[in-house]
Amino acid sequence: MDVQGIIDILAKQTRIYEKLFQLAKEKTEAIKVNDIDTLNRITEQEQVHVAELQRLESERAGQMEKAAGGNGSLTLSELLQRADEKDLLQKTAEELSDILKKLKEANELNQELLYHSLQFIHFSLSLIQPGEPASGYGPGGNHKAPERRQSKPLLNTKV
């Protein structure tokens, strides 16, 4: 069974995922220094690559159906068993798997960094403008509603 078309598509997907991995590393640095412009640029580039990956994935799915001979679609494992070029297909699949693992780890790191940045922002905002006091129970077990108070502005701009 000739699988060269599928191997070519997997190789193209691997190259795009490598570009996304590089962008993820750039994004990590941009998050660390709070460079919003760079984050926006990276996000736009990622969208272009994701669109290309979607196109390649539908092309790959079509090739897999074609290789199955009209009997549904094959998995990569099934294709490896039937393929003439097992070694090259195996190597390409492993390269794709490796870069996907690296990309996943980089994205998890970026997600964690963004989460901590948001926590810091919320903490800073709570220091500037405290929220409503919590309701609860006072001494003696009586329900105590929060006192309504007008929040004072941080700066008095009246002259």
N, C-alpha and C positions, 0 to 999 in steps of 0.2 A: 504494500500500500504506500503510495507516494504522499508524503506529508510535508513536503518542502514549503508549500504555501502556508501551512500552519506554523512551521518553524520560523518563517520570515515574519509573520504577524507577531508571534511571541517575542521575537528579537526586537521588533519595533516597539512593542509595549514595554519591554525591559528598558530600552533607551529613554522612553518618555518617563517611566517611573524613576530612572536615575536623575533626570532633570528635575522632577518633583522633589526628590530627596535633597538635591542641591538647594532648591528653593526653600525647603523646610529648614535647612541649616541656616540660610540667610535670614529666614523668618525668626529663628531663635535669637540671633544677634539683634535684629530689629526690635524684638520684644524686650530684650534686656536693656536697650537704650531708649525705649519708648519712641521709636521713629515711625510715626504713623504714615508718613508719605511712602516710606519703603514698604511697609506692610500692605498698603493699598496697591502699590505696583506689583508686589509679589502675588497678591490675591488675583489680580487681573491676569498675570501670566499663568497661574495655576488653572484658572478657568479655561484658558485656551488649550492647555495640555489635557485637561479632563474631557473636553469636547472631543479631542482627537482620540483619546482612549476609548470613549464611548463608540466612536465610529469603528475603530479597530476591533473592539469587542464584538460588535454585530457582524463584522466581516469574519472574525474568527469562528463565531457560532455557525455562520453559513458554511464555512469550510469544514467544520466538525460534522455538520449534518451531511454534507456531500461525502465525507469520508465514511460515514455510517451507511451510505448507500440507500438513503431514504427510510431507514429503520430508526427514526428518532435521531438522537444525538449521542455521541460518544463522550465519555469522560476522558480526561488526559491519561488516566491509568489504563483504561481500556485501549486507548490509542497506542500507548507505549507497547502493549502486548502484541498489537497487530502490525505496527509500523516496520518499514524496511530500514529506516534510519534511526534506530532506537537510541544509539549513543548521542547523536546530535540533538535529538528531541529531548532526551533526558537532561543533557547539559543545559540546553536553553531553558527548560522548565525550572531547573535548579537555580539558574541565574535570576530568573524572574521571581522565584520564591524568596531568594536571599535579599533582593532589593526591596521587596514588599515588606519583609520583616524590619529592615532598617528604616524604611519610610514610616512604618507603624510606630516604631520607637521614637522617632523624631517628632511625629505628630502628637504622641502622648506627652512628650516633654513640653512641647509648645502649649498644649492644652493645660498642663499643670502650671506653667509660667503665667499664662493668661488668667487662670483661676486665682492664683496668689495676687496678681496685680489688681484684679477686681476686688478681692478681699481688702487689700490695702486702701483702695479708693473708697469703699464703703466705710471702712474704719475712719478714714480721714474726714469723710462727710459727716459721720456721726459725731465727731469732735467739734465740727463747726456748727452744726445744727442738731442738737440732741432731739430724739423722738419723744413720743408721748411716754409718760411714766406708766409703768406696768400696773395693771389692776391686780388685786389679790386680796388677801385677808390680813386684817390688822390685828392688833392685840385683842385678845378675848375671842377670836374666831369670827369677828364680824367682817362681812364683805366690805371692802373699801374700794370704791370706784376711783378711777384716776382723776386727779384734780385737773380741771381745765384751766390752762393758763395761756396767755398770749405769748407767742414766741417773740422775743426781742431780736431786732436785727443785729447782726454782728457789728456793723458800723452805723453810727448815728450820723446821717447826712444832713440833718437840719442845722442851719447856721443862725 
